[in-house]
Amino acid sequence: MEKRLPTIKEIAKALKISPSTVSRALHNHHSIGLRTKTQVQELAKALNYQPNQTAIFLSKAKLLPSALSFQILQNHFFLLQLVALKILQTLKNTMYFLASRMMILIAKKELLIQ
């Protein structure tokens, strides 16, 4: 049976710090102290921590909701539907904005006439 890789949450629990602190320490963020960075990086190395590539991909996907799994992305038809829905949602939002601006202009014109 294949041994599973450790997660950021498991490293955080072992060191009694938050997962976001572990993530920042692994990315050498300036806001994390040198001692904490060293502890996190040493434990990650000892546990053979590897970043989850699927999670990284989904966190960087701007168009797709983060709840989608990587397997869904392999279905091109479904991906095209998502793109079409995003375009329609953008058009809908634009139409609402334009309609509200028109209503404001009509209301202002009516006030000027009275």
N, C-alpha and C positions, 0 to 999 in steps of 0.2 A: 504494500500500500504506500502510495506516495505521500510524503510528509508535506503538509501545507505550509506556505510561507507566513511569517508573522505580519500583522497589520500595524498601522500607526496607533490604533486604539490599544493594542496589546502592549506596545512599547510604552505608551503613555501610562497605562495602568501599572506596569512594573516600576516605573520611575515616579509614580504619583504626581504626574503633571498632566496638563490638558493635551488632547490630540492636536490642537492647533499649535501649541508650543513645540511639540515633536515635529510637526510639518515644517514650521519655521526654522527649527534647529537643523533639520536635514537639508534645507535649502540655504543654510548659512545666512539667515536674515540678521540684519544689524541690531534688531531690538532684543535679541536673545543673548544672554550672558555667555561668556566663553566656557565657564564651568558646565553650564547646562548643555551647550552645544556639544562639548566633549563627551559628556555622559550619554547623550542621545546617540551620537554618532558611533561611539564604542559599542553600545548595546545593539544598535542596528547591525553593525558589522558582525558582532558575535552571533546574532540570531539569523544572519544571512538575509536581512530585510531587502526586498526588491519592490520598487514602486509598482502599483497596480496600473498597467497600461490602459486598460479599459476605462478605469476611473479618470485617468488623466485625459483621455480622448473625450469623454463625455463632459468633463468640466470645461473643456475648451470649445465645445460645440455651441455656437451662439443661436443657431436656428432651431435646434431640436430641444424639446423638454428634457431635463436631466434624468427623468425617470425612465427613459427608453433604454432598453438593453442593447448590447452590441449586436446580438443576433438579428434584431429587427432592422438594423442598418443594412444588413446584407440583402434585404428584400427591396430591390430597386423600385418596384411599383409602389410599395408603401412609402418609401422615401419621397417619391414624386408627389404622392398625395399630401404628405406633410408640407412640402414646399408650396404646393398650390394653396393649402389651407392658410399658411403664413401670409401669402400674398393677398388672399381674400380678407384676412383679418386686418392687414394693413390698409387695404382699400376701404373697408368698413369704418375703421377708425378715422381715416381721412374724410370720409363722407359725413360722419357725425360732427367732426370739427367744422367742416364747411357749412353744414346745416345750422349749427349753433351760431356761427358768425353771421349767416344770413338772417337768422331770427333777431339777433342783436341789432343789425342794420335796419331791419323792418321796424322794430320797436322804436329805435331812435328817430326814424323818419316819421312815424305816427306821432311821436311826442312833439316833433317840430311843427307838424301840420296843426295840431291842436293848439 
